[in-house]
Amino acid sequence: MNETTPGRVAVIGNGPVGQTVALLLARWGIAVTVLDGRPERDLVGSKAICQQRDVLDVWEAVGAGKRIAAEGLTWTTARTFYRDRELFSYDLPGSGTSWLPPFVNISQARTEEVLDQRIAAEPLIDVRWNHPAIGVEQDGSGVAVRCATPYREELVTADYAVVCAGARGDELRRAVGVSFEGHSFDDRFLICDIRADLPGWAQERRFYFDPEWNPGRQVLIHPCPDSTFRIDWQVPSDYDLSAEEASGALDARIRAVVGDRPYEIVWKSVYRFHSRIADRMRIGRVLLAGDSAHLFSPFGARGLNSGVADAENAAWKLAFVLHGWAGEDLLESYHMERHAAARENIHVTTATMDFLVPQDDAQRRRRRDILQRASQDPAAWPEVDSGRFAEPFWYVDSPLTTPDSSRPFAGRPPRGSAPAPAPGVIVPDVPITVAGSATRLRAIARDGVLLLATRESDRVALRNAAAGATAAPVRVIELDDTAFDALGARPGEVWVIRPDAHVAAVLTRPPGRDVAATLHRLTTAVSTPLPTT
């Protein structure tokens, strides 16, 4: 263990989720050993291309969000087609008050390169390639990861481990006794990254239901930087890419989209979609994150985006435990919160796949009816399901959250909107002025616990109450008018914000015992009733 740090975490898997875990832990002053079985980074293919605004915001906390956003592409118009005609299109809203776009399209490979550069500048992170993890053992004092290096088996020890080994983590899941229930879809999907000049398409996402050039199935086209377009074709379960290339049918397939113009295939792959979730995401000192914990169909971009949310949730809780600011029981809230998020994502993406790939005659009839009605009646457009875009999960039922009866949660918000600020919900990303300096609300919410006080509150009393309740870093600031309005705050309130920018509680009475009870709940995952007097 590095003697200058309070502990060490082994991160298994050096993809974007593992990279994010490592960078966030290092930001908290925790030493990290990153293990990956590959000999080096394989920078091929678009893979996960759509990075949501809240994920970019997490990456900006480690110095990468602005750069990824600047290099990415944000399309502005979504077009949906059925057979030979366009059903509808809509324009996406702008950034609003956020400094970030709603999302960017950028290849996973390029995202990994940017995160690698940040890791290279971080002395607390030790990256070890050629270290395939084949087992994990643990006891009350730490974990030991067995790695089959090219020359010998090696044992890597740490206080905790985060498994981010991707979809093929069966051996590690078995090692910790975790099941991975769900199902795989029979149909396959062909992906090609095509570089071509397609005038007018650079700002459009196109979704085709049952086009004549892919009858009975779907095609999705996403623009990416550098005149590259990611094309997904749904293909039969017995599809043979090599045979299609040899016969010239792949060229005909691509030309049905791009027309008679030059093009270059940058990358191609065939894969099946899966819908699976681990029964546990925390097993003692081992946490599962990303595709090691859950697999979703990609329509809605909930895979990588959800994995980064796993990473942030895991990192701040591990940091609090290792620094001694919280007991180990806090880690159980990682499972509770992120497993609930995974179940929500499974629910949303399963509904989408049932529409895209109907499983029985009833679903096929329903889809045909909706698409036919949508071609005539705009009222049917919202029923056409080509994917609900990724969004932050709301921790309203978490043991860390103190409910507020005056701000009831109304359930899953309408597509494209966010729930109103309330306990369990991430705070809006709005400009805020602190001590005369301009910053952003989320930028100041990721350094510890944040107490946002309205001007009527006694900030000195709040600081004293917090100092007596926890050794964790707690900052007290006064809400300016912009943040006050964005939160829908009321005079005299104190908003308690978690280190991942989610609201833990809204206090309405004088500080002291209320603050102590809320911070105790936040750092122990134990429900502590607020005092009645």
C-alpha positions in Angstrom: 0.0 0.0 0.0 1.2 3.5 -0.8 1.9 5.0 2.7 0.8 8.4 1.7 -2.8 7.3 0.9 -5.4 5.8 3.2 -5.8 2.7 1.1 -5.7 1.0 -2.3 -8.4 -0.2 -4.7 -7.9 -2.8 -7.4 -9.9 -1.9 -10.6 -10.3 -4.9 -12.9 -10.8 -3.7 -16.4 -9.3 -0.7 -18.1 -12.3 0.3 -20.3 -14.1 3.7 -19.8 -15.9 2.5 -16.7 -12.7 1.3 -15.0 -10.8 4.4 -16.2 -13.5 6.6 -14.6 -13.4 4.6 -11.3 -9.6 5.0 -11.2 -9.6 8.7 -11.9 -12.3 9.5 -9.5 -10.7 7.5 -6.7 -7.3 9.2 -7.4 -9.2 12.5 -7.1 -10.2 11.5 -3.6 -6.6 10.7 -2.8 -6.9 6.9 -3.1 -4.2 4.7 -4.7 -5.5 2.5 -7.5 -4.1 -0.5 -9.4 -5.8 -1.0 -12.7 -5.6 -4.5 -14.2 -6.4 -5.5 -17.8 -5.8 -8.7 -19.6 -5.0 -7.1 -23.0 -1.4 -6.3 -23.9 -2.3 -2.7 -24.7 -5.2 -0.5 -25.7 -7.1 -1.7 -28.8 -8.4 1.5 -30.3 -10.8 0.2 -32.8 -14.4 0.9 -33.7 -17.0 3.2 -32.5 -18.5 0.8 -29.9 -20.4 3.0 -27.3 -20.7 6.4 -29.1 -23.3 8.5 -27.3 -22.1 10.2 -24.1 -24.8 12.0 -22.1 -24.4 15.4 -20.6 -24.3 14.2 -17.0 -21.5 11.7 -17.9 -19.5 14.5 -19.5 -19.9 16.4 -16.3 -18.5 13.5 -14.3 -15.5 13.3 -16.6 -15.0 17.1 -16.3 -14.5 16.4 -12.5 -11.3 14.6 -13.6 -10.3 17.1 -16.3 -11.7 15.3 -19.4 -15.3 16.4 -20.0 -14.7 19.6 -21.9 -12.2 18.0 -24.2 -14.5 15.0 -25.0 -17.4 17.4 -25.5 -15.4 19.6 -27.8 -14.2 16.7 -30.0 -17.7 15.1 -30.1 -20.6 15.8 -32.4 -24.1 16.7 -31.2 -26.8 16.0 -33.8 -29.8 18.3 -33.6 -32.6 16.6 -35.6 -34.0 13.1 -35.1 -35.8 11.6 -38.1 -37.9 8.5 -38.0 -39.0 6.6 -41.1 -41.5 3.7 -41.8 -40.9 1.8 -45.0 -40.8 4.4 -47.8 -41.8 7.6 -45.9 -40.7 9.8 -43.1 -43.1 9.5 -40.1 -41.9 12.5 -38.2 -38.9 14.5 -37.1 -38.1 16.7 -34.1 -35.4 19.1 -33.2 -33.5 18.6 -29.9 -33.5 21.4 -27.4 -30.3 23.3 -26.9 -28.0 23.3 -23.9 -30.2 25.6 -21.8 -28.2 27.0 -18.8 -25.7 24.1 -19.0 -22.2 24.7 -20.3 -22.4 21.2 -21.9 -24.4 19.9 -24.8 -27.2 17.4 -24.1 -24.9 14.6 -25.4 -22.1 14.1 -27.9 -21.4 11.3 -30.4 -17.8 10.3 -30.2 -16.2 6.8 -30.5 -15.4 4.9 -27.3 -11.9 4.5 -28.6 -11.3 8.3 -28.6 -12.9 8.7 -25.2 -10.5 6.0 -23.9 -7.5 7.9 -25.3 -8.5 11.1 -23.6 -9.1 9.3 -20.3 -5.7 7.5 -20.7 -4.0 10.9 -21.0 -5.5 11.9 -17.7 -4.5 8.6 -16.1 -0.9 9.0 -17.3 -0.7 12.3 -15.4 -2.0 10.8 -12.2 0.7 9.3 -9.9 -1.8 7.5 -7.7 -2.9 5.2 -10.6 -0.8 2.2 -11.5 -1.9 0.6 -14.8 -0.9 -3.0 -15.5 -1.6 -4.5 -18.9 -1.2 -8.2 -19.6 -2.8 -8.9 -16.2 -6.0 -11.0 -17.0 -7.8 -11.5 -13.7 -8.9 -15.1 -13.2 -10.1 -15.0 -9.6 -10.9 -12.8 -6.6 -10.5 -13.8 -3.0 -11.4 -11.7 0.0 -11.3 -11.7 3.8 -12.0 -9.1 6.5 -8.8 -7.1 5.7 -8.7 -6.9 2.0 -8.9 -8.6 -1.5 -6.5 -10.6 -3.5 -6.9 -10.7 -7.3 -5.2 -13.6 -9.1 -3.8 -12.6 -12.5 -2.5 -15.0 -15.2 0.3 -12.9 -16.5 2.3 -14.1 -19.6 5.1 -15.5 -17.4 3.6 -16.5 -14.0 0.5 -16.2 -11.9 0.5 -13.0 -9.8 -1.4 -12.0 -6.8 -2.5 -8.3 -6.6 -3.7 -7.2 -3.2 -5.8 -4.2 -2.2 -8.4 -3.1 0.3 -11.3 -3.3 -2.1 -11.8 -4.3 -5.7 -14.1 -2.9 -8.4 -14.8 -5.3 -11.3 -15.3 -3.4 -14.6 -14.3 -6.3 -16.8 -17.1 -5.9 -19.3 -19.7 -8.4 -20.6 -17.3 -11.3 -20.6 -16.7 -11.3 -16.8 -18.3 -14.7 -16.1 -15.3 -16.1 -14.4 -15.0 -13.2 -12.0 -18.8 -13.2 -11.3 -18.5 -16.9 -10.5 -15.6 -16.2 -8.2 -17.7 -14.0 -6.0 -20.8 -16.1 -6.3 -22.9 -13.8 -8.5 -25.5 -14.9 -11.0 -26.2 -13.0 -14.2 -29.7 -13.7 -15.2 -31.6 -12.5 -18.3 -31.8 -13.3 -21.9 -30.1 -12.7 -25.3 -32.0 -11.6 -28.5 -31.8 -14.1 -31.4 -31.5 -11.5 -34.1 -28.0 -10.0 -34.6 -26.9 -6.5 -35.5 -24.3 -5.5 -38.1 -22.4 -2.3 -37.3 -20.3 -0.4 -39.8 -18.5 2.8 -39.3 -18.6 4.4 -42.7 -16.6 7.5 -43.7 -18.4 9.3 -46.5 -19.6 12.7 -47.6 -23.4 12.7 -46.9 -24.5 16.3 -47.3 -27.2 17.3 -44.8 -26.8 14.2 -42.7 -24.1 15.5 -40.3 -26.6 16.9 -37.8 -29.3 14.2 -38.1 -29.9 10.8 -36.5 -32.0 8.6 -38.8 -34.1 5.6 -37.7 -35.7 3.4 -40.3 -38.5 0.9 -39.5 -38.8 -1.8 -42.2 -37.1 -0.1 -45.1 -37.3 -1.8 -48.4 -33.5 -2.3 -48.3 -33.7 -4.1 -44.9 -37.2 -5.5 -45.0 -38.9 -6.5 -41.8 -36.0 -5.1 -39.7 -34.5 -1.8 -38.5 -31.6 0.5 -39.5 -30.2 3.2 -37.3 -27.7 5.8 -38.6 -25.7 8.1 -36.2 -23.4 10.9 -37.4 -20.0 10.9 -35.7 -17.0 13.3 -36.0 -14.7 13.3 -39.1 -17.5 12.6 -41.6 -18.0 9.2 -40.1 -21.5 7.6 -39.8 -22.3 4.7 -37.5 -24.9 2.4 -39.2 -26.6 -0.4 -37.3 -28.6 -3.0 -39.4 -30.8 -5.6 -37.7 -29.9 -8.8 -39.4 -31.1 -12.5 -39.1 -29.6 -14.8 -36.5 -27.7 -16.8 -39.2 -26.2 -13.7 -40.8 -22.7 -14.3 -42.2 -20.6 -11.1 -42.6 -17.7 -12.9 -44.4 -20.1 -14.4 -47.0 -21.7 -11.0 -47.5 -18.4 -9.4 -48.1 -17.2 -12.0 -50.5 -20.4 -11.8 -52.6 -20.5 -8.0 -52.8 -23.7 -7.9 -50.9 -22.1 -5.8 -48.1 -21.3 -3.1 -50.7 -24.9 -3.2 -52.0 -26.2 -2.9 -48.4 -24.0 0.1 -47.7 -24.9 1.8 -51.0 -28.6 1.4 -50.3 -27.8 4.0 -47.5 -25.0 6.2 -48.9 -25.9 6.0 -52.6 -23.4 6.1 -55.5 -20.6 7.9 -53.8 -17.2 7.0 -52.4 -17.1 5.5 -48.9 -14.6 3.8 -46.6 -15.4 1.2 -44.0 -13.5 2.3 -40.9 -14.8 -0.6 -38.7 -17.3 -3.4 -38.8 -18.7 -5.9 -36.3 -21.6 -8.3 -35.7 -23.1 -8.8 -32.3 -26.2 -9.8 -30.3 -28.0 -7.7 -27.8 -28.3 -8.9 -24.2 -30.5 -8.0 -21.3 -29.0 -9.2 -18.1 -28.4 -8.1 -14.5 -26.2 -9.4 -11.7 -28.2 -10.4 -8.6 -25.7 -8.5 -6.4 -23.5 -5.5 -7.2 -21.7 -5.5 -3.9 -20.2 -8.7 -2.5 -18.2 -7.8 0.7 -15.2 -5.9 -0.5 -15.9 -6.4 -4.2 -18.2 -4.1 -6.3 -19.4 -4.9 -9.8 -19.8 -2.0 -12.3 -20.7 -1.4 -15.9 -21.2 -4.3 -18.2 -19.9 -6.7 -15.5 -23.0 -5.9 -13.5 -25.6 -5.3 -16.2 -26.1 -5.5 -20.0 -28.7 -3.5 -21.9 -29.7 -3.2 -25.5 -28.0 0.0 -26.8 -31.1 1.8 -28.0 -31.1 4.8 -25.6 -27.3 4.7 -24.9 -27.8 3.3 -21.4 -24.8 1.0 -21.3 -21.7 3.2 -20.9 -23.6 6.1 -19.5 -25.0 3.9 -16.7 -21.6 2.4 -16.1 -20.1 5.8 -15.5 -22.8 6.5 -13.0 -21.9 3.2 -11.3 -18.3 4.4 -11.2 -19.0 7.7 -9.5 -21.3 6.1 -7.0 -18.7 3.5 -6.1 -15.8 5.9 -6.0 -17.1 8.4 -3.5 -18.4 5.7 -1.2 -15.1 3.7 -1.3 -13.2 7.0 -0.6 -15.4 7.8 2.4 -14.9 4.4 3.8 -11.1 4.3 3.2 -10.7 7.8 4.7 -12.6 6.7 7.8 -15.4 9.2 7.1 -18.0 6.4 6.9 -18.4 2.8 8.0 -18.2 -0.1 5.5 -22.0 -0.5 5.7 -22.1 2.5 3.3 -21.0 0.2 0.5 -24.3 -1.7 0.7 -26.0 1.4 -0.5 -24.0 1.1 -3.7 -25.7 -2.2 -4.4 -29.1 -0.8 -3.4 -28.9 2.4 -5.5 -27.2 1.1 -8.6 -29.1 -2.2 -8.7 -32.3 -0.2 -8.7 -30.9 1.9 -11.5 -30.0 -1.2 -13.5 -33.5 -2.6 -13.0 -35.0 0.6 -14.3 -32.7 0.5 -17.4 -33.7 -3.1 -18.0 -37.4 -2.1 -17.8 -36.9 0.8 -20.3 -34.7 -1.0 -22.8 -36.8 -4.2 -22.7 -39.9 -2.2 -23.7 -37.8 -0.7 -26.6 -36.6 -4.1 -27.8 -40.1 -5.5 -27.6 -41.1 -2.8 -30.0 -38.1 -3.1 -32.3 -37.9 -6.9 -32.2 -41.4 -8.2 -31.3 -41.3 -11.4 -29.3 -44.8 -12.8 -30.2 -47.8 -12.2 -32.5 -49.4 -9.7 -30.1 -46.3 -7.5 -30.0 -46.0 -7.7 -33.8 -49.6 -6.6 -34.2 -49.2 -3.8 -31.7 -46.1 -2.5 -33.4 -47.7 -2.6 -36.9 -50.7 -0.8 -35.6 -48.7 2.0 -34.0 -46.5 2.5 -37.0 -49.5 2.6 -39.4 -51.3 5.0 -37.1 -48.2 7.2 -36.8 -48.1 7.6 -40.5 -51.5 9.4 -40.4 -51.9 10.7 -36.9 -49.3 12.7 -35.0 -51.0 11.7 -31.7 -49.4 8.2 -32.2 -45.9 9.5 -32.6 -45.0 9.2 -28.9 -45.9 5.5 -29.0 -43.2 4.8 -31.6 -40.3 3.5 -29.4 -36.8 3.7 -30.9 -35.2 4.2 -27.5 -35.5 6.5 -24.5 -32.2 8.3 -24.0 -30.1 7.7 -21.0 -30.8 9.9 -17.9 -29.5 10.0 -14.3 -31.3 7.7 -11.9 -33.2 9.1 -9.0 -32.3 7.8 -5.6 -35.6 8.6 -3.9 -35.9 5.2 -2.2 -32.3 5.1 -1.1 -31.4 4.7 2.6 -29.2 7.7 2.2 -32.1 9.9 1.2 -34.3 11.8 3.6 -37.7 12.1 2.0 -39.6 15.5 1.8 -43.4 15.1 1.8 -43.7 18.6 0.3 -41.7 17.4 -2.7 -43.2 14.1 -3.7 -41.6 12.1 -6.5 -44.0 11.7 -9.4 -42.3 8.7 -10.9 -40.4 8.4 -14.2 -40.4 11.8 -15.8 -41.7 12.3 -19.4 -39.3 11.5 -22.1 -36.6 14.2 -22.6 -37.3 15.9 -19.3 -35.9 15.7 -15.8 -37.7 15.4 -12.4 -38.0 18.5 -10.3 -35.2 19.0 -7.8 -36.0 17.0 -4.6 -34.3 14.5 -2.3 -32.8 11.7 -4.4 -32.6 13.7 -7.6 -29.4 15.2 -9.2 -29.2 19.0 -8.9 -29.5 21.0 -12.0 -26.3 22.2 -13.6 -26.7 25.9 -13.3 -24.2 28.8 -13.0 -23.7 30.0 -9.4 -21.7 32.7 -7.8 -19.7 31.8 -4.7 -17.7 34.4 -2.8 -17.9 36.7 -5.9 -16.5 34.0 -8.3 -18.6 32.4 -11.1 -18.7 28.6 -11.1 -21.3 25.9 -11.6 -23.5 24.2 -9.0 -22.3 20.7 -9.9 -18.7 21.7 -10.0 -18.8 22.6 -6.3 -20.9 19.6 -5.4 -18.3 16.9 -6.0 -15.7 17.8 -3.3 -17.6 16.3 -0.4 -20.9 17.1 1.2 -22.4 20.4 0.3 -24.9 22.4 2.4 -26.7 25.0 0.3 -28.2 27.5 2.6 -30.7 30.2 1.8 -29.8 33.7 3.0 -32.1 33.3 6.1 -30.0 30.4 7.4 -27.3 30.7 10.1 -24.3 29.4 8.2 -22.0 29.5 11.2 -24.3 27.2 13.1 -24.5 25.0 10.1 -20.7 24.6 9.9 -20.5 23.9 13.6 -23.2 21.3 13.4 -21.6 19.6 10.4 -18.1 19.6 12.1 -19.6 17.9 15.1 -21.3 15.3 13.1 -18.7 14.0 10.6 -15.0 14.2 9.7 -15.9 14.2 6.0 -15.3 17.4 4.1 -18.4 19.6 4.3 -18.8 22.9 2.7 -21.5 25.5 3.5 -22.4 28.2 0.9 -25.3 30.6 0.4 -27.6 30.0 -2.5 -27.5 32.9 -5.0 -30.7 33.8 -6.8 -30.1 31.6 -9.9 -29.5 28.5 -7.9 -32.4 29.3 -5.5 -34.8 29.6 -8.5 -33.4 26.5 -10.2 -33.9 24.3 -7.1 -37.3 25.7 -6.3 -35.9 26.5 -2.9 -37.9 28.2 -0.1 -36.8 30.7 2.5 -35.1 29.1 5.4 -34.2 25.8 3.8 -30.9 24.0 3.7 -30.2 21.6 0.8 -27.9 18.8 1.7 -26.0 17.6 -1.5 -24.2 14.3 -1.8 -20.7 14.0 -3.3 -22.2 12.8 -6.6 -24.4 16.0 -6.8 -27.7 14.3 -5.8 -29.9 15.8 -3.1 -29.7 13.9 0.1 -32.2 16.0 2.1 -33.9 19.4 2.3 -34.0 20.7 5.9 -36.5 23.3 6.9 -35.8 23.7 10.6 -32.9 25.3 12.4 -29.6 23.3 12.1 -28.0 21.2 14.8 -29.7 17.8 15.3 -31.3 17.9 11.8 -27.9 18.3 10.2 -26.3 15.7 12.4 -29.1 13.1 11.7 -28.9 13.8 7.9 -25.1 13.5 7.8 -25.3 10.3 9.9 -27.8 8.8 7.5 -25.7 9.9 4.5 -22.5 8.2 5.8 -23.9 5.1 7.4 -26.8 4.1 5.1 -28.9 3.8 8.2 -32.3 5.5 8.3 -32.2 8.0 11.2 -35.4 9.8 12.0 -35.1 13.6 12.3 -35.7 14.9 15.8 -39.3 15.9 16.5 -38.4 19.0 18.4 
